[in-house]
Amino acid sequence: MGKRVLILSRQSLFGKGIETLLAKEPDVEIIQVQPGEQFNVECIMAHQPDVVFVSCDEPEPDFSPTILSILKEKMGVCFIGLSLN
């Protein structure tokens, strides 16, 4: 079974760019998130990803270090923050 990847970004170019790069990998399943969907802990828990790409250029999502460590330890989620800047 491959890695489930969730991309959290309100910028379509950012999300599509990451999706295009990862689509070439045979063991990666990209989880689609609707543009209006809340980017929060519940969203992550509902989708059960292995990896979460987060745009650091947005005010949301606002994940505190405590929340990130809980998600990483309890669910095994790896977070990768990227910036267009």
Secondary structure, DSSP 8 states (H G I E B T S, - for coil): --EEEEEE-S-HHHHHHHHHHHTT-TTEEEE---TTS--SHHHHHHH--SEEEEETTSS-----HHHHHHHHHHH--EEEEE---
